[in-house]
């Protein structure tokens, strides 16, 4: 059996491990446009900040692939797939035959339609090579403009602040983390980041132009403001890497469409991770959940099925968390209320401070989403489990709405209902 895995991230590596649990002798090839062995992208901003050393980025040893009997083609990208001939064409003109193929190429940063976005001094943060370029640029920069107010933008800002730069954030939305929060969360979320020395947050404005004579020198905002800077970091979301699937017949929507086995519509072709449209339990529909934990789970399910062991993916619940200094924000499940939802908001936690905040979204007897700030973030795992396991919380809803959400307390309440459910 010949397995080809396109991608060397959490989905691809999890698939590799799962295949090897079932098939000890099959031929496995891992293809990646990056030149590095499997590493943590989550730690890149900590490496930029100087808080994590280079060797600590890597999640597997140098002999990992050899130990698992896998060949590697690093620094090479897939350019086209022929599902009928079961062939993958690579950027080095090589062709790989396969019996089972996994699409786990992840996603890439969105490039905004802004004049000057191609100037030297404009950076993105998705790979180690991106982080390395940013780290090198820091040495001659004094001020940086970060475009966007999402997770990547906020963590990039934190890393750059740690290196002594003055950071200006230009956020088109009227709130930070707008993709995973609702308008009513704007003030408590903003409070987490406001007042940070060296950080300037500009909401409701866009960068309309990046200017410079051969290199970034300033940005112009939609408000007319001109900000002098030596660097621009773009964090305007990501798009799935689907280029090699075009014209192949592989069904796609926003990402690659898969079933509960992580199979595509083409025989022998599977997909997992950032580019796969997996089932989202909170939404009750398929969605792109560009999350590390989802990628691991989907990759594992795909690997088992590729090797002949039937395993289904029941779906997952999106959970985004961001730490900034000593504070934390978490958004879980479906956070934007819909008609018929019941919403409970809490401000201040027992033993906490006025910055603590929670907003819970219920649909009938089920919890479907939550936004948590400060000490309430400690309950994120409990709430995510309630959503993922579709627990009937009707008899403990009032307790949850009053902030009684700790692991021991919630476990006791669920057990008291006679449910055979554990976290």
N, C-alpha and C positions, 0 to 999 in steps of 0.2 A: 504494500500500500504506500502510495506517495502522497504526502501531505505538504502543502505549501501554505505558510502563514504570512500574510502581508501585514506587517506591523510588529513592533517590538515593545509595545506598551503593556499595560496591565491585562488587556483582553488577549493579546497574542501570547504573552507568557503564561497566563492561566490556561489557555487552550493547550499549549505545549505540555504543561504538566499533566493535564487531564488525559491527553492522548497517551502519554507515556504510562499512566496508571493502567490503561487498558491494553495498549499495543506496545510491547517492548522492542519490537524489531522494525516497525515501519520506518520508512525514509521521511525525515522531516527537514524542511528548509524554511528558515526564517529570513524574510526580506524586509529591509528597512532603509529609508533614505538617510537616516542618521547613522553616525559612525560609532556610536557608543553602545555599550551593553545596557541592559535594562536599568533605568534609574528613576528616581522620584522627581517628577516635575513639580510636585507640591513644595519641595524644598528649595526650588531655584531662587525664590526671593530671599530666603534665609542665607543662601550662598552669596548672593549679591550684597547682602547686608554684612557679610563677614561673620555670621553666627553659626554657619555650618561649613566644615572643611570639605574639600573636593571629594575625598574618598567616601565620605558619608552619604553622598548622593546616590551611590550605587546600591541596588537592592539584591544583586546576585554577584557571585564571585566571577573571576575571569574564566574559570573552568566550567561554569554553569552549563553552557551549551554543549560542550564536549561530554560532560557527565550525563547529559540527557540525550546524547546521540543525535544532536541537531546540527545541521550545517547552517552557516550564516552567510548572508550576502548583505553587508552593511555598506551604506553610502550609495545604495542603488534603489531606484523607485520603480514600481510597476507602472507601465504606460498604457497597457491594453490587456484585456482579458478576452479569450475566446472560449466561452462556456461549452460550445458544441465540440470543439477539438480538445477541450480541457488543457489549454495552454495559456501561460502568463508571459507577456512580453515585458522586458525590463529596459530601463534607460541605458544600460550598457550593451544593448542589442542581444542579450542572452534570452533564450526561451526556456521556460520551465514547464515540464509536463506534470500534471497532477491528477490524482484520483479524488482527493478532497481538498477544497480551497477555503481558507478563512480570510474574509475581508475585515481587517482590523487596523486600517490605516489612520484612524483617528480624525482629527480636524485641524484646521489652520485658521490663523487670525483673519478676521474680516478687514479688508483695506478700505478705509472711508474714501468717499469721492470728494477729496479736498485738494485744492491746488497746492502743490509743493510737497505732497505726501511722499514723493520718491526722493526727496533731497537726502543726502548724507546727514546723519544726525537724527533721523526718524527710526525708531526701533519698535519691535514687537516682542512679546514674551510668551513663547510657547515651548521652545526647545532649549537644551543646554547651550547650543551655539548662539541662540538669541541672548541668553543670559550672559554669556561670555562677552559678547559685543557691548552690552550695556555696562558690564563691570569695567571694561576697558575705557569706555567713554566717560565714566564718572570721574576719572582722574583729572580731566580738563574742564569739567562742567561745574557751574555754580548754581544754575537754576534749570529746572526741567518742567515741562508742561505735560501732564498726563491726560490723554483724551479718553473719557469714559468714567463711569462711576460704579462699575461692577466689581466682581471678586478679584479678577486679575489686576485691574487698575488700582484697587485699594492695597493689595499686597505689594504691587510694584512700588507704590508711593511709600509704603512702610519701609521697604528695603532701601530706597533711595534716601529717605530721611535719615536712616541709620548711617548712611555714608556722608552725611553732612550737607546734602543738597537742599535747596529751597524748592518745594514742590507746589505747583499750581495744578489743580484738577478742574478741567472744563467738562461739565456734565450736561448733556442736552436735556435730560429729564429734570423734573422738579424735585427729585429725591435720589438718594444713593440706593444701590442694589435694586433698581426699579424692575428688573426682570424677575425677581423672586419675592418681591414685597408688594403691598398695596399702598395707595395714597395715605391711608390713615396711619401707616407706620413711619411716615417721613420724618417727623420730629424726633421720636425716640431713637431712630437709627442714626440720624444726623448727629445727635448729641454724643454718640460714641466717638466720633471722629473730630468733631468741632473742638477748637481750642488746642489741638496738637501743635506744639511749637514747630514753625517752619512749614506748616501745611495750610494752603489756601484753597477752599472749596467754592467753586463758582457754579451754582445750579441754574438750569434753564438757559444755557447758552451753548453754542456750537463753535468749534474752530472752523472758520470759513477759508482761511488761507495760512499756509506756512511759508515764511519768507526767509531768504538768505542768499548770499552771493557764493554759491558753490557748497554751502553748508547751512544748516539751520541757524538762524539768528533771532527769529521772533515768530510769534503767531498772532493772527488777527482773529478776534472773536466776533460773533454775531451782534454783540452789544456795541461794537466799535472799539473795544479796548485792545490795546497793543501790549503784549507781554514779551519782553526780551528774554531769550533763553538760549541755551546751547544744545539742548536735547528735547526731543518729543518722544514719549512712549504712548503707543496706541493700544487701547484695550476696549475695543468695540464689539466684543463677541467673537464667536468662531463659526466656521462653516465646515460641514463634513467633507472629507477628501474623497470625492466621487469621480474625479476626472477619468480614471481608468475604467470606470463602469459605463461610460457613455457609449451608446451604440451597441451595447452587448446584449440587450434584452433583459438584463437584471432589473427587476422592478424597484423603482425608487420614488419616494415622496420628498419630504425634507431630508431624509436619509434613506438607507437601504431597508426595504420592507422585509421583515422576517416573521416566521411563525413561532410557536412556543418551543420549537427545537432549535431555534436560531438559524433555520434554513431559509434561503432565499427561494424565489420561484424557479431557479435554475438547479438542476440535479447536481449534487456534489458541491454546491457553493453555499457557504455559511457567512454570517456577518455578526460582529459583536463590537461593543464599545461605543465610542462617541458617534459613529456613523450609522448605528443600527437603531431602527425604530422599535424599541421594546415596549412591552405593556407597562403602563404606569397605573399602579393600584389606586392612588388618590384621585387621579383624573378619570379613571375608568376607561381609558383609551390609550392607544399607542402614542409614544412621545420620544423625543430625543432627550435622554438624560445623560449629559456629558459629565458623568461622575465616576470617580475612581472605583468605588465599591460596585457600581452597576457594571462597569467594564470587566471587573474581576469575575463577577457572577456569570455574566453573559458569556465571557470567554470560556469559562469552565464548562458550562452547559454545551456550548458549541463543540469544544474539544471532545467531550464524552460522546456526543452524537456522531462526530466525524469518525471516531474510532469504533462505532457500532454499538455503544451502550446508550439505550434510549433514556434520556433525562429531559424533563421539561423545565422551562423557565416560567415561574408563576407570576412574574412581574416584580417591580420594585417601587420604592417610594423615594423620590428625590429629596435630598437633604443637602443644603449648602450652608457651610459655616465659614465665618471669617473672623480671625482674631486680629486685633490691632492694639498694640501696646498691651495693657492689662485687661482690655474689654473684649467681648465676643458677641457676635450676632449669628443667629441660626434661623433658617427658613426651611420648613419641612412641608412636603406635600403640596396640596392646592391651597395657596395662601390668599388668592383673590376671591372674595365671596361672590357667590352667584345667587340668583333669585331662589328663595326657599331655604337658604343657609341660615344658620344661627351663629352669631358671632359674640364672643365674650372677650373683653379686654381688661387686663390687669396692669396696674402701674404701681411699682414699689413691691419688693419682696420682703417677707419677714426676715429681719436680720440683715437686709440688704440696704440699698440706697434708692434715691428717687429716680435714678437712671434705669432701674430694673423695669422690664416691660414684657408683657406677653399678650398675644392675641390668638385665640383659638377659634377655628372654624369647624362647625359641625353640620353634617347633613343627616337629618333624622337622628338615628341612634348611633351614628358613626362619627368619629373624629376624622376630618379630612385634611386639615392643615394647621400650621402654627408658625408664628413669627416670635422669636424669643430674643431678649436682650438682657445682658448682665447675668445675674444669678439664675434666672429662669433657664438659661442655656443648659444648666446641669440636667434638666429634665428632657433634653432633646431625644436621647435614646429611648426613654420610656414612651414618649409621645409617638415617635416614629414606629415603634413596635405595635402600638395600639392601631395605628393607621394601616400598617402593612398586614397585620393579622386580622383586619376587619372586625375588631372586637366590638361587641354591642356595649356601648358605654352609657346607655340611657340611665342606669341606676347609679352611676358615679359621675355623671356629667356635672352636677352641681358642685361636687368636690373639686373636680378639675377646674371648673370656672372660678372657684375661690382660691386657686393656686396650690391646692393639695395634690402635687404631681410627682412627688419623690418616688424613686424606685420601690422602696419597701412598702410605703403606704399604698401605692397603686397596685402592687402585687397582691397585698392583703385584700384590697377591695375586690379585685377581679376574682380571687380565690373564693371570697365570701359569696359570690354569685353562683358558685358551683361549677365554674368553668374549668375545664381541663386544659388550661392554657398557661404557659409560662413564658417569660422573656428569654 
